[in-house]
């Protein structure tokens, strides 16, 4: 379990005050100097946020609906086997692992609006074509044509997944920073609101498409097609209006010249983010930049949490059904878990305001570790086939989700603060690729131990991943602050919410 970190010594703190003051001045000059710096949102804040949230909701809803709907459609086309659905999911995830770092580099070098608009179009177009392929597959008796269409749908799914990744890293990791600074809205609140939208869509979109699929698979396919094609224009226009309302977004990313890169190499202090500004010249370059970044350990700890079966995903749901729970009971459990996740998105900004993002990360990750470790210990030690033991696991997993999403938002804030503008998308895309690697390893754990009686082994692997994540984040805290144990001010003190690039403390 990770312990709280100690405040810097008075001599260190005085030097940090000077650093933070100068850094704050630099931030002020970079933004609109005509706007007073206070806690009052700008007059246009409501309009900008409304349009941003509309665009983000449509993107998240359509992505979640298609992701879950595709599994249902494949189950109808290939009844009695999970092989095709598994291949489809693995190929889709692998495309992110293989290409998202390159895609992030393209987002970094592109105009902001152009990058997001392309991501919208290339999300919606493959989904529309995939729906037509699903309809064609349901209408044919040819086995050869069915397999050909399945392969083509796999390629379309990869394109859709990559476009969704580009949209996420562009909007959540870059636009959010510029918008929050421009309209004077706390970034931790903006991050939490967008994550809340993700979680609500994650819950409701699968339920919505499942209800329609229970009536007719064809109706469900045409529903996905219609919503994707009609929503694209609204999403497209909403994000354009956000772009026009926030002048700071019109500033394209300046790509450093060779002389600038040479100068930065000679004077590393002038590159305070710790992330090289040059564009990657090889497939491994984004990964080298990722590992060399100042927040690598924090990001790696978050990515490790994706190596888990302790969520209300397909694996755990299958186990719960085998343990004797009905599908209706599992649905209630899922709703309770999402409610816990949403509470984490409301709690995180409050805790971050009070004790800062590093300490909030410690608290939330410790909470997740305690909940998961307690539930896993009981599950492994007692009769795992017992409904009472399964209920203990359910309760522990649901409570741990508060810590998961609180930690996620804390790390997201740290990444936003510490990664240079020229590398935000590339870093975030590489992070998402690593998350997909660990997610694929979680699939591998259930492939290696497929029987319900062996579910304890994936549970142990998942709880071990949380423990390793806690150790990694502890190492990050020690590197940043110098100490782990903080005795005098465990609930605040020297916290700083905004850490300009180059300052030494959060």
Secondary structure, 3 states (H helix, E strand, C coil): CCCCCCCCCHHHHHHHHHHHHHHHHHHHHHCCCCCCCCCCCCCCHHHHHHHHHHHHHHHHHHHHHHHHHHHHHHHHHCCCCCHHHHHHHHHHHHHHHHHHHHHHHHHHHCCHHHHHHHHHHHHHHHHHHHHHHHHHHHHCCCHHHHHHHHHHHHHHHHHHHHHHHHHHHHHHHHHHHHHHHHHCCCHHHHHHHHHHHHHHHHHHHHHHHHHHHHHCHHHHHHHHHHHHHHHHHHHHHHHHHHHHHCHHHHCCCCCCCHHHHHHHHHCHHHCCCCCCCCCCCCCCHHHHHHHHCCCHHHHHHHHHCCCCCCCCCHHHHHHHHHCCCCHHHHHHHHHHHHHHHHHHHHHHHHHHHHHCHHHHHHHHHHHHHHHHHHHHHHHHHCCCCCHHHHHHHHHHHHHHHHHHHHHHHHHHHHHHHHCCHHHHHHHHHHHHHHHHHHHHHHHHHHHHCCCHHHHHHHHHHHHHHHHHHHHHHHHHHHHHHCCCCCCCCCCCCCCCCCCCCCCCCC
